[in-house]
Structure formats: structure tokens, C-alpha cells
Amino acid sequence: MITIRSLARGEADAAAALLGRAFRDTPAYAAILPHLSEDARAAAVVRVKRRLTAAAVRYETAQALWVDDRKAAVALTCAPGQYPHRSLAFARHALACATTGWRGVGNFIRTHAYLTGRHPREPHQYLFVLGVEPELQGKGLGSTYLRALSERADAAGLPCYLETDNPTSVTLYRRAGYAVLSEEDVVGVAGLHLWTMRRPTPSR
């Protein structure tokens, strides 16, 4: 049985650990943190995800997808009015990035500038993190969450928006109704290639 429910504050650390496993080897973090060893980068990813998750639990929307009694995926989203991230949430993000060293900080700043410069101004649902336990990937859990997000957005008459660094994820999001808005290398961050994608409001 699959259920989706909001994360409580006490669940943030376990959710961040799941996201750390899900994002450990992604192209984005390899590009942003090339100066760190694999183990140091994995630990840094968990630190970053812990801050993002804690901020989302408090100020935005943080949810987990459960398979029976196991937490299988975590999603962090912003509803209209929740992005740009409020100052207290952004401060939590910055503190985590600051632990990755001067090179990591510089790459995070350049990536943030790229993302904010392309972010839509219209009201929308923004999916900024979706991670699935590695051994459960490819079993339709990401698609299950995307359907739930689409239903929430459609009920409010809103489009959805996201970014990804993974070409496999582009295929997943296209199947969920998203179209590519841009596909570019991030200037100043060697090896970082990102897609921005939007799912429109349903036709009336």
C-alpha cells in the first residue's frame, strides 16, 4: 500500500538521510563538489538535504511517500507564495552550503543564480526535490508522487515547475506531462547540465 503524508519536524533527519542516498551520485553534486572525495561528498549532500528538508518542513511543503510502513521517497515543494524561499529558509540552505568549502560555496552561488534567473514568475507548484530510495528506483514511485502533485496543482488551476540534472528524469517528467523549457550548461560550474521543465494547467 502506497501513501503520501506530510513530514513532521522529528522526521527531517531520517528524510535527509534518504535524500542523501538518493542524490549521492547525481551529476549535479559531482559538478558542484568536485573537490571532495566520494565519501566527503556523500556526507556533504546529507548536510545540504538536512537543511533543505528542515526548512521545507517548517516553511514550505515536505512530504514522504510510504510503501506499507517504509519511507520510500521524499519530496519538497513550494506552493505559490513560498518561492523565493523566505529569508529564514534560505539562511538554512546557505549554512549547509557553507560547510562544503570555498569552491563548493562558489559553485552553489553560481547554480543558485542560474536557477533563480530562469524561475517562472507566474503562480505555480514548484517541485525542487524528489528523491527515491536507490533500491526502490524504477518501480513507479516517482510517477506516483508526480500524479499526486499534478492533482493538487490541477485542483488549484496551477502549472507545475521543476529542474533536473538527469536525462533519465527528463523522460519520467515528460511522461507526467512536463515539457522542457531550457536545457543548458551552467556557466562557471564545469560539468553541470540542467533542464528546466513545466507542466501546464489542464485545458478547460
C-alpha positions, 0 to 999 in steps of 0.5 A, spaced: 500 500 500 502 506 497 501 513 501 503 520 501 503 524 508 506 530 510 513 530 514 513 532 521 519 536 524 522 529 528 522 526 521 527 531 517 533 527 519 531 520 517 528 524 510 535 527 509 538 521 510 534 518 504 535 524 500 542 523 501 542 516 498 538 518 493 542 524 490 549 521 492 551 520 485 547 525 481 551 529 476 549 535 479 553 534 486 559 531 482 559 538 478 558 542 484 563 538 489 568 536 485 573 537 490 571 532 495 572 525 495 566 520 494 565 519 501 566 527 503 561 528 498 556 523 500 556 526 507 556 533 504 549 532 500 546 529 507 548 536 510 545 540 504 538 535 504 538 536 512 537 543 511 533 543 505 528 538 508 528 542 515 526 548 512 521 545 507 518 542 513 517 548 517 516 553 511 514 550 505 511 543 503 515 536 505 512 530 504 514 522 504 511 517 500 510 510 504 510 503 501 506 499 507 510 502 513 517 504 509 519 511 507 520 510 500 521 517 497 521 524 499 519 530 496 519 538 497 515 543 494 513 550 494 506 552 493 505 559 490 507 564 495 513 560 498 518 561 492 523 565 493 524 561 499 523 566 505 529 569 508 529 564 514 529 558 509 534 560 505 539 562 511 538 554 512 540 552 505 546 557 505 549 554 512 549 547 509 552 550 503 557 553 507 560 547 510 562 544 503 568 549 502 570 555 498 569 552 491 563 548 493 560 555 496 562 558 489 559 553 485 552 553 489 552 561 488 553 560 481 547 554 480 543 558 485 543 564 480 542 560 474 536 557 477 533 563 480 534 567 473 530 562 469 524 561 475 517 562 472 514 568 475 507 566 474 503 562 480 505 555 480 507 548 484 514 548 484 517 541 485 525 542 487 526 535 490 524 528 489 528 523 491 527 515 491 530 510 495 536 507 490 533 500 491 526 502 490 528 506 483 524 504 477 518 501 480 513 507 479 514 511 485 516 517 482 510 517 477 506 516 483 508 522 487 508 526 480 500 524 479 499 526 486 502 533 485 499 534 478 492 533 482 493 538 487 496 543 482 490 541 477 485 542 483 488 549 484 488 551 476 496 551 477 502 549 472 507 545 475 515 547 475 521 543 476 529 542 474 533 536 473 540 534 472 538 527 469 536 525 462 533 519 465 528 524 469 527 528 463 523 522 460 519 520 467 517 528 467 515 528 460 511 522 461 507 526 467 506 531 462 512 536 463 515 539 457 522 542 457 523 549 457 531 550 457 536 545 457 543 548 458 550 548 461 551 552 467 556 557 466 562 557 471 560 550 474 564 545 469 560 539 468 553 541 470 547 540 465 540 542 467 533 542 464 528 546 466 521 543 465 513 545 466 507 542 466 501 546 464 494 547 467 489 542 464 485 545 458 478 547 460 
